[in-house]
Amino acid sequence: MKEKPKRVVISTFYEGFAIKHIIPRLSPEKIIVLIDDLKSSEEKKIKMDGTLKSLKDFFKGSIEIETLRISSYDIPKIMIEVSKKIEDEAKKGNKIMIHITEGRKITSLAVLFSAYLKKDFVEGAYYITEENKELIKLPLLKFDISKTKKRMLKLINDSVTDLEDIMKELKIKQSATYKNINELRSEGYLMKDDLLAITDLGRIMMT
C-alpha cells in the first residue's frame, strides 16, 4: 500500500524556539532538523541535545522528527547534503517546505540556496521574525544555468577536458566553447586556472 504524502519541513536548528512557532502554522507531519558538525562547547551541545529530545518527546506520535548532520561553514557541501534530502523526500511524493530562522547565517543561506536549486520540489521557504513571531514567506529565486553549460560541466567532470572533444560533444563552435568556459570560471563553477577542473559549486549545478 502506497504511503500517504507528508508535509515535510526541513529546518535549521539552534534552540528550537522557532520550530515550535512554525508547527501550528505549517502543520508538518515530519520535521528534518539540520545539525551542523562543528564542535560546540559541551554546555551548548547539552542544551541543544536537551531541546531536541524535548521536541521529540512532546510531538511523539504526532510529528516525525528526523535529524540530518550537515557540514559547517561550507556552503557547497551543505547545499549538496540538503539538495539530496529534498530530492529523497520529493521521490516519496512529500510536500517540502524550508525553514531557516535558527542556526548560523551561513547554514541558513546554504539551505535557502538549496531551495532555489530544487525550486520545483519546494512549496515555500519561511522565516519567523524575532519581535512578533510573524511568519514570512521568502521568495524562491531561480538558481540555474543553461543546458549547454550543464552538459559542459558533466563532460569536464567525466574527465573530458580536450576542447576539440567538448566542441564535438556539444556541437558548438570554438568561440562559444571559450565563452561558456570563461563564464563558468567567473561564476565559480570551474577552477580559475589553465586546467579544466570543476568546483564543488559546479558539482552542485550538475544535479
VEXFIVEX-145625 format. One record per residue (C-alpha): y, z, x; residue in one letter. Coordinates in Angstrom, 1 decimal. Layout:
N
- y | z | x | rest
- Y | Z | X | A;
...
***
This chain:
207
- y | z | x | rest
- 0.0 | 0.0 | 0.0 | M;
- 3.4 | -1.1 | 1.4 | K;
- 5.7 | 1.8 | 2.3 | E;
- 8.9 | 2.0 | 0.3 | K;
- 12.0 | 1.1 | 2.3 | P;
- 14.0 | 4.1 | 3.5 | K;
- 17.7 | 4.7 | 4.1 | R;
- 17.9 | 5.5 | 7.8 | V;
- 20.9 | 6.9 | 9.7 | V;
- 20.9 | 6.6 | 13.5 | I;
- 23.3 | 9.3 | 14.7 | S;
- 24.9 | 10.6 | 17.8 | T;
- 24.4 | 14.4 | 18.2 | F;
- 26.0 | 17.4 | 19.7 | Y;
- 26.3 | 20.5 | 17.4 | E;
- 25.1 | 18.8 | 14.2 | G;
- 28.2 | 19.7 | 12.2 | F;
- 29.0 | 16.0 | 11.3 | A;
- 25.4 | 15.2 | 10.4 | I;
- 25.5 | 17.9 | 7.7 | K;
- 28.5 | 16.2 | 6.2 | H;
- 27.1 | 12.7 | 6.2 | I;
- 23.8 | 13.6 | 4.5 | I;
- 25.3 | 14.2 | 0.9 | P;
- 27.5 | 11.0 | 1.3 | R;
- 25.0 | 8.5 | 2.8 | L;
- 21.8 | 10.0 | 1.2 | S;
- 19.5 | 9.2 | 4.1 | P;
- 15.7 | 9.7 | 3.8 | E;
- 15.4 | 9.6 | 7.6 | K;
- 17.8 | 10.5 | 10.4 | I;
- 17.2 | 9.4 | 14.0 | I;
- 19.1 | 11.8 | 16.3 | V;
- 20.2 | 10.4 | 19.7 | L;
- 19.9 | 12.9 | 22.5 | I;
- 21.1 | 11.9 | 26.0 | D;
- 19.1 | 12.7 | 29.1 | D;
- 21.9 | 14.2 | 31.1 | L;
- 21.0 | 17.7 | 32.4 | K;
- 23.2 | 20.1 | 30.5 | S;
- 23.8 | 23.7 | 31.1 | S;
- 21.0 | 25.9 | 29.9 | E;
- 23.3 | 27.6 | 27.4 | E;
- 24.2 | 24.2 | 25.9 | K;
- 20.6 | 23.0 | 25.8 | K;
- 19.5 | 26.1 | 24.0 | I;
- 22.4 | 25.7 | 21.5 | K;
- 21.6 | 22.0 | 20.8 | M;
- 17.8 | 22.7 | 20.5 | D;
- 18.5 | 25.5 | 18.1 | G;
- 20.8 | 23.3 | 16.0 | T;
- 18.2 | 20.5 | 15.9 | L;
- 15.5 | 23.0 | 14.9 | K;
- 17.6 | 24.4 | 12.1 | S;
- 18.3 | 20.9 | 10.8 | L;
- 14.6 | 20.1 | 10.8 | K;
- 13.7 | 23.4 | 9.1 | D;
- 16.4 | 23.1 | 6.5 | F;
- 15.6 | 19.5 | 5.5 | F;
- 11.8 | 19.7 | 6.0 | K;
- 10.0 | 17.9 | 3.2 | G;
- 13.2 | 16.0 | 2.0 | S;
- 14.5 | 14.2 | 5.1 | I;
- 12.5 | 13.0 | 8.1 | E;
- 14.3 | 13.8 | 11.3 | I;
- 13.2 | 11.9 | 14.5 | E;
- 14.7 | 12.3 | 17.9 | T;
- 15.3 | 9.4 | 20.4 | L;
- 16.0 | 10.2 | 24.1 | R;
- 18.7 | 7.9 | 25.5 | I;
- 20.4 | 7.3 | 28.8 | S;
- 23.7 | 9.0 | 29.7 | S;
- 26.9 | 7.1 | 30.6 | Y;
- 25.0 | 3.8 | 30.9 | D;
- 26.4 | 1.6 | 28.1 | I;
- 24.0 | -1.4 | 28.6 | P;
- 20.9 | 0.8 | 28.8 | K;
- 21.9 | 2.8 | 25.7 | I;
- 22.6 | -0.5 | 23.9 | M;
- 19.1 | -1.7 | 24.8 | I;
- 17.5 | 1.5 | 23.6 | E;
- 19.4 | 1.7 | 20.3 | V;
- 19.1 | -2.0 | 19.6 | S;
- 15.4 | -1.8 | 19.9 | K;
- 15.3 | 1.2 | 17.5 | K;
- 17.5 | -0.8 | 15.0 | I;
- 15.0 | -3.7 | 15.2 | E;
- 12.0 | -1.4 | 14.8 | D;
- 13.4 | 0.2 | 11.6 | E;
- 14.5 | -3.2 | 10.3 | A;
- 11.0 | -4.6 | 10.7 | K;
- 9.8 | -1.8 | 8.3 | K;
- 12.3 | -3.0 | 5.7 | G;
- 14.5 | 0.1 | 6.1 | N;
- 18.3 | 0.1 | 5.4 | K;
- 20.1 | 1.2 | 8.6 | I;
- 23.4 | 3.0 | 9.0 | M;
- 25.1 | 4.2 | 12.2 | I;
- 26.9 | 7.5 | 12.6 | H;
- 29.0 | 8.1 | 15.7 | I;
- 31.1 | 11.2 | 15.2 | T;
- 29.3 | 13.6 | 17.6 | E;
- 28.4 | 13.5 | 21.3 | G;
- 30.0 | 11.8 | 24.2 | R;
- 32.5 | 9.0 | 23.6 | K;
- 30.6 | 6.6 | 25.9 | I;
- 27.5 | 7.2 | 23.8 | T;
- 29.4 | 6.6 | 20.6 | S;
- 30.8 | 3.3 | 21.9 | L;
- 27.4 | 2.1 | 23.1 | A;
- 25.9 | 2.9 | 19.7 | V;
- 28.7 | 1.1 | 17.9 | L;
- 28.3 | -1.9 | 20.2 | F;
- 24.6 | -1.9 | 19.3 | S;
- 25.6 | -2.1 | 15.6 | A;
- 27.8 | -5.1 | 16.5 | Y;
- 24.9 | -6.8 | 18.3 | L;
- 22.4 | -6.1 | 15.5 | K;
- 25.0 | -6.6 | 12.7 | K;
- 22.5 | -8.5 | 10.4 | D;
- 20.3 | -5.3 | 10.3 | F;
- 23.0 | -2.7 | 9.8 | V;
- 24.6 | -1.7 | 6.5 | E;
- 27.5 | 0.2 | 7.9 | G;
- 28.9 | 2.3 | 10.7 | A;
- 30.5 | 5.7 | 9.9 | Y;
- 32.7 | 8.4 | 11.4 | Y;
- 33.7 | 11.8 | 10.0 | I;
- 37.3 | 13.0 | 10.6 | T;
- 37.6 | 16.4 | 12.2 | E;
- 40.6 | 17.5 | 10.0 | E;
- 39.4 | 17.0 | 6.4 | N;
- 35.9 | 15.7 | 6.9 | K;
- 36.8 | 12.3 | 5.5 | E;
- 34.0 | 9.6 | 5.8 | L;
- 35.4 | 6.5 | 7.4 | I;
- 33.5 | 3.2 | 7.3 | K;
- 34.1 | 1.3 | 10.6 | L;
- 34.3 | -2.5 | 10.7 | P;
- 31.3 | -4.2 | 12.2 | L;
- 32.7 | -6.9 | 14.5 | L;
- 30.8 | -10.0 | 15.6 | K;
- 29.3 | -9.5 | 19.1 | F;
- 27.6 | -12.7 | 20.0 | D;
- 27.6 | -15.7 | 22.4 | I;
- 26.8 | -19.4 | 21.9 | S;
- 23.3 | -20.7 | 21.6 | K;
- 23.8 | -22.7 | 24.8 | T;
- 24.8 | -19.6 | 26.8 | K;
- 22.0 | -17.5 | 25.3 | K;
- 19.5 | -20.2 | 26.3 | R;
- 21.0 | -20.3 | 29.8 | M;
- 20.7 | -16.6 | 30.2 | L;
- 17.0 | -16.8 | 29.2 | K;
- 16.4 | -19.6 | 31.7 | L;
- 18.0 | -17.6 | 34.5 | I;
- 16.1 | -14.5 | 33.5 | N;
- 12.9 | -16.6 | 33.8 | D;
- 13.9 | -17.5 | 37.4 | S;
- 15.2 | -21.0 | 36.6 | V;
- 18.2 | -21.0 | 38.9 | T;
- 18.4 | -24.6 | 40.1 | D;
- 21.5 | -26.2 | 38.5 | L;
- 19.7 | -29.5 | 38.0 | E;
- 16.8 | -27.8 | 36.2 | D;
- 19.2 | -25.9 | 34.0 | I;
- 21.1 | -29.1 | 33.1 | M;
- 17.8 | -30.9 | 32.2 | K;
- 16.5 | -28.0 | 30.1 | E;
- 19.8 | -27.6 | 28.2 | L;
- 20.6 | -31.3 | 28.1 | K;
- 24.2 | -30.7 | 29.2 | I;
- 26.5 | -32.3 | 31.8 | K;
- 27.3 | -30.7 | 35.2 | Q;
- 30.8 | -29.8 | 34.1 | S;
- 29.5 | -28.0 | 31.0 | A;
- 26.9 | -26.2 | 33.2 | T;
- 29.6 | -24.9 | 35.6 | Y;
- 31.9 | -24.0 | 32.8 | K;
- 29.2 | -21.9 | 31.0 | N;
- 28.1 | -20.2 | 34.2 | I;
- 31.7 | -19.2 | 35.1 | N;
- 32.3 | -17.9 | 31.6 | E;
- 29.1 | -15.9 | 31.7 | L;
- 30.2 | -14.4 | 35.0 | R;
- 33.6 | -13.5 | 33.8 | S;
- 32.2 | -12.0 | 30.6 | E;
- 29.8 | -9.8 | 32.6 | G;
- 26.5 | -11.4 | 31.6 | Y;
- 25.9 | -12.9 | 35.1 | L;
- 26.4 | -11.2 | 38.5 | M;
- 29.7 | -12.2 | 40.2 | K;
- 28.3 | -13.7 | 43.3 | D;
- 26.9 | -17.0 | 44.6 | D;
- 23.4 | -16.2 | 43.3 | L;
- 22.5 | -16.8 | 39.7 | L;
- 21.4 | -13.3 | 38.6 | A;
- 21.5 | -11.8 | 35.1 | I;
- 23.1 | -8.4 | 34.5 | T;
- 21.9 | -5.6 | 32.2 | D;
- 24.5 | -6.7 | 29.6 | L;
- 23.1 | -10.3 | 29.9 | G;
- 19.7 | -9.0 | 29.1 | R;
- 21.1 | -7.3 | 26.0 | I;
- 22.7 | -10.6 | 24.8 | M;
- 19.4 | -12.4 | 25.0 | M;
- 17.9 | -10.3 | 22.2 | T;
***
